Amino acid sequence: MDLTAWLKAAVPPHVHVLPLTADIIVESTRLPDFPVNDPADQLIVATARIHKLTLLTTDTKLKGYRHARIHYFTPILENGKQ
């Protein structure tokens, strides 16, 4: 499946995909005490900070990051266990 078709299938109609902006890119390079060296995580957290959003994640590496509003949750697996 090509990327355009995959995105249309993966993103429900009620979800708004935010654009990557120069402000987000700059913010991603200035995150204080960022716990991981992962540019994708930096862009995601920077996007949440710029838009003043709470990031919902199951990523344990971001669980204690105090410079952004991050809500960590434990996913429930298909068998109902955590």
C-alpha positions in Angstrom: 0.0 0.0 0.0 1.4 3.4 -0.9 1.9 6.0 1.8 -1.1 8.2 0.8 -3.5 5.3 0.9 -2.0 4.1 4.2 -2.4 7.5 5.9 -6.0 7.8 4.7 -6.7 4.3 6.2 -4.7 4.9 9.4 -6.0 8.4 10.4 -9.7 8.5 11.3 -11.7 11.5 9.9 -12.1 13.1 13.4 -8.3 13.2 13.9 -6.5 16.4 12.7 -2.9 15.9 11.6 -0.9 18.9 12.5 1.7 20.3 10.0 5.4 20.4 10.7 6.4 24.0 11.0 9.6 25.9 11.4 8.6 26.7 15.0 8.2 23.0 15.8 11.5 22.1 14.2 13.4 24.8 16.2 11.6 23.8 19.5 12.6 20.1 18.9 16.2 21.1 19.0 15.8 23.1 22.3 14.0 20.6 24.5 15.5 20.9 28.0 16.9 17.6 29.5 15.3 15.5 26.8 15.6 11.8 27.9 16.2 10.2 24.5 18.2 10.9 21.4 15.3 10.3 19.0 14.4 13.0 16.5 10.9 11.6 16.0 10.2 11.8 19.7 11.6 15.3 19.8 9.3 16.5 17.0 6.3 14.9 18.7 7.0 16.5 22.0 7.8 19.8 20.4 4.5 19.7 18.5 2.6 19.2 21.8 4.5 22.0 23.4 4.0 24.5 20.6 0.3 23.7 20.4 -0.1 23.5 24.2 -1.5 20.0 24.0 -1.2 17.0 26.3 0.7 14.2 24.7 -0.8 10.7 25.3 1.8 8.0 25.1 2.7 4.5 26.1 6.4 5.3 25.6 8.1 4.7 28.9 11.1 6.8 27.9 8.9 9.9 27.9 7.0 9.0 31.1 8.8 11.3 33.5 9.6 14.2 31.1 8.6 17.3 33.1 9.0 19.9 30.4 5.9 19.0 28.5 2.4 17.9 29.4 2.6 14.1 28.9 0.1 11.6 30.1 1.5 8.1 30.2 -0.8 5.1 30.1 -0.3 1.4 30.1 -2.0 -0.2 27.1 -4.4 -3.0 27.5 -3.5 -5.9 25.3 -5.9 -8.0 23.2 -6.2 -10.6 25.9 -7.3 -7.9 28.4 -4.0 -7.9 30.3 -1.7 -5.0 30.8 
